[in-house]
Amino acid sequence: MQFLTTLREQEQQAATKAAEAEAKRQADIHGKRQRYGQLIRQAIIDGDLDEVTAPKFHRLVAELGIDAATVESHVAAIRRADELEGAAQSVEALEQAREGVKVKITELRIAHRDYERGERVRLRDHTWDGTASVGVIDATEVAIGQSNVKTIREISSLDSLSANLSEQLRTARAAIDERNTLLSRFPFLFPEGGAL
């Protein structure tokens, strides 16, 4: 029995040591990948990608088993994420602008409705007291008609602006999705995170 107990203890110790060694290996790989990402980002910031051919970087790439084509794809991913960040940051401003346009359209419709209602009430009052001539009636109808045309044109213009802002919003939100995908796919290239 003592022999079996000792054997089990030895097996547990061996398993613990193996787990610790694997954890250390994974931590070492993680650290090297983080360092790799930092070196590439710094080279891009400095505008000197030749720096990534330095011996320390070369050794790091070799240890991680990364080939030249993969390095190029990582550089492209960082640059693309940086490009997308600017586009994505405009979402809040675009949403506010579009909401402002919608409010303006509503205000325009209300103002025009009130104007037309006021003109017709005024015309009705003049008609009742007998002071409204045919010319006044015609002039009032023409004024209302002209106001209608002007309002329709303004609303049409604002509708176009709203549609344009909506399209820009779709593009900006797509940029956010693409950038977040890059960040989640290559976390070691973006140690600071920065998901939008």
C-alpha positions as CSV (number, residue, x, y, z in Angstrom):
1,M,0.0,0.0,0.0
2,Q,2.8,2.3,0.9
3,F,4.3,1.7,-2.5
4,L,1.1,2.6,-4.3
5,T,0.7,5.8,-2.2
6,T,4.2,6.8,-3.1
7,L,3.6,6.1,-6.7
8,R,0.5,8.2,-6.8
9,E,2.3,11.1,-5.1
10,Q,5.1,10.9,-7.6
11,E,2.6,10.9,-10.5
12,Q,0.8,14.0,-8.9
13,Q,4.1,15.8,-8.5
14,A,5.1,15.0,-12.1
15,A,1.7,16.3,-13.3
16,T,2.1,19.4,-11.3
17,K,5.5,20.1,-12.6
18,A,4.3,19.5,-16.2
19,A,1.4,21.9,-15.7
20,E,3.8,24.5,-14.2
21,A,6.2,24.0,-17.1
22,E,3.4,24.4,-19.6
23,A,2.1,27.5,-17.9
24,K,5.6,29.0,-17.9
25,R,6.0,28.2,-21.6
26,Q,2.6,29.8,-22.5
27,A,3.5,32.9,-20.4
28,D,6.9,33.1,-22.2
29,I,5.2,32.8,-25.6
30,H,2.6,35.5,-24.6
31,G,5.4,37.8,-23.5
32,K,7.3,37.3,-26.7
33,R,4.2,37.9,-28.8
34,Q,3.5,41.1,-26.9
35,R,7.1,42.3,-27.4
36,Y,6.8,41.4,-31.1
37,G,3.7,43.5,-31.5
38,Q,5.3,46.4,-29.6
39,L,8.3,46.3,-31.9
40,I,6.2,46.4,-35.1
41,R,4.0,49.2,-33.8
42,Q,7.1,51.3,-32.8
43,A,8.6,50.7,-36.2
44,I,5.4,51.9,-37.9
45,I,5.2,55.0,-35.6
46,D,8.9,55.8,-36.3
47,G,8.3,55.3,-40.0
48,D,11.2,52.9,-40.1
49,L,10.1,49.4,-40.9
50,D,13.7,48.5,-41.7
51,E,14.0,48.3,-37.9
52,V,12.0,45.1,-37.9
53,T,15.0,43.4,-39.6
54,A,17.2,44.1,-36.5
55,P,18.8,41.0,-34.9
56,K,16.6,41.1,-31.8
57,F,13.4,41.2,-33.9
58,H,14.8,38.5,-36.2
59,R,15.4,36.2,-33.2
60,L,12.0,37.0,-31.8
61,V,10.3,36.1,-35.1
62,A,12.3,32.9,-35.4
63,E,11.4,31.9,-31.9
64,L,7.7,32.5,-32.5
65,G,7.8,30.7,-35.9
66,I,6.5,33.7,-37.8
67,D,7.3,34.0,-41.5
68,A,7.9,37.2,-43.5
69,A,4.4,37.1,-45.2
70,T,2.8,36.9,-41.7
71,V,4.8,39.9,-40.5
72,E,3.6,41.9,-43.6
73,S,0.0,40.9,-42.8
74,H,0.5,42.1,-39.2
75,V,1.9,45.4,-40.4
76,A,-1.1,45.8,-42.7
77,A,-3.5,45.0,-39.9
78,I,-2.0,47.7,-37.6
79,R,-2.2,50.3,-40.4
80,R,-5.7,49.3,-41.3
81,A,-6.8,49.5,-37.7
82,D,-5.3,53.0,-37.3
83,E,-7.1,54.1,-40.5
84,L,-10.4,52.8,-39.2
85,E,-10.1,54.5,-35.9
86,G,-10.5,57.9,-37.4
87,A,-13.6,56.9,-39.4
88,A,-15.1,55.2,-36.4
89,Q,-14.6,58.1,-34.0
90,S,-17.1,60.2,-36.2
91,V,-20.1,58.0,-35.2
92,E,-21.3,60.2,-32.3
93,A,-21.0,63.4,-34.3
94,L,-22.9,61.9,-37.3
95,E,-25.6,60.6,-35.0
96,Q,-26.0,64.1,-33.5
97,A,-26.1,65.7,-36.9
98,R,-28.7,63.3,-38.2
99,E,-30.8,63.8,-35.1
100,G,-30.5,67.6,-35.6
101,V,-31.8,67.2,-39.2
102,K,-34.8,65.1,-38.0
103,V,-35.6,67.8,-35.4
104,K,-35.4,70.5,-38.1
105,I,-37.7,68.6,-40.4
106,T,-40.3,68.3,-37.6
107,E,-40.0,71.9,-36.7
108,L,-40.4,72.9,-40.4
109,R,-43.5,70.8,-40.8
110,I,-45.1,72.3,-37.6
111,A,-44.2,75.8,-38.6
112,H,-45.7,75.4,-42.0
113,R,-48.8,73.8,-40.6
114,D,-49.2,76.7,-38.2
115,Y,-48.6,79.2,-41.0
116,E,-51.2,77.6,-43.2
117,R,-53.7,77.3,-40.4
118,G,-53.2,80.9,-39.4
119,E,-53.6,82.1,-43.0
120,R,-56.8,80.2,-43.5
121,V,-58.2,81.4,-40.1
122,R,-57.4,85.0,-41.1
123,L,-59.0,84.5,-44.5
124,R,-62.1,83.0,-42.9
125,D,-62.4,85.9,-40.5
126,H,-62.1,88.4,-43.4
127,T,-64.7,86.4,-45.4
128,W,-67.1,86.5,-42.5
129,D,-66.8,90.2,-41.9
130,G,-67.1,90.9,-45.7
131,T,-63.7,92.5,-46.1
132,A,-62.1,89.7,-48.1
133,S,-62.2,90.4,-51.8
134,V,-61.6,87.9,-54.5
135,G,-58.1,89.3,-54.9
136,V,-57.4,88.8,-51.2
137,I,-58.7,85.2,-51.4
138,D,-56.6,84.5,-54.4
139,A,-53.5,86.2,-52.9
140,T,-53.9,84.1,-49.8
141,E,-54.2,80.8,-51.7
142,V,-51.2,81.8,-53.8
143,A,-49.1,82.6,-50.7
144,I,-50.1,79.3,-49.1
145,G,-49.3,77.4,-52.3
146,Q,-45.9,79.1,-52.6
147,S,-45.1,78.3,-48.9
148,N,-46.1,74.7,-49.6
149,V,-43.6,74.5,-52.5
150,K,-40.8,76.1,-50.5
151,T,-41.5,73.8,-47.5
152,I,-41.5,70.7,-49.7
153,R,-38.2,71.7,-51.3
154,E,-36.6,72.4,-47.9
155,I,-37.9,69.1,-46.5
156,S,-36.7,67.3,-49.6
157,S,-33.2,68.8,-49.2
158,L,-33.1,67.9,-45.5
159,D,-34.3,64.3,-46.3
160,S,-31.4,64.0,-48.7
161,L,-29.0,65.3,-46.0
162,S,-30.4,62.8,-43.5
163,A,-30.0,59.9,-46.0
164,N,-26.4,61.0,-46.7
165,L,-25.7,61.1,-42.9
166,S,-27.3,57.7,-42.5
167,E,-25.0,56.3,-45.2
168,Q,-22.0,57.8,-43.5
169,L,-23.1,56.3,-40.3
170,R,-23.4,52.8,-41.9
171,T,-19.8,53.2,-43.2
172,A,-18.5,54.4,-39.8
173,R,-20.2,51.5,-37.9
174,A,-18.8,49.1,-40.4
175,A,-15.4,50.6,-39.7
176,I,-15.9,50.0,-36.0
177,D,-16.9,46.3,-36.6
178,E,-13.8,45.8,-38.9
179,R,-11.5,47.4,-36.4
180,N,-12.8,45.5,-33.5
181,T,-12.4,42.3,-35.5
182,L,-8.8,43.1,-36.1
183,L,-8.2,43.9,-32.4
184,S,-9.8,40.6,-31.3
185,R,-8.0,38.6,-34.1
186,F,-4.5,40.1,-33.3
187,P,-4.6,41.0,-29.5
188,F,-0.8,40.9,-29.3
189,L,-0.6,43.7,-31.9
190,F,-2.8,45.9,-29.9
191,P,-1.7,45.5,-26.2
192,E,-3.6,48.7,-25.3
193,G,-6.9,47.3,-26.5
194,G,-8.9,50.2,-27.7
195,A,-12.1,48.5,-29.0
196,L,-14.7,51.0,-30.1
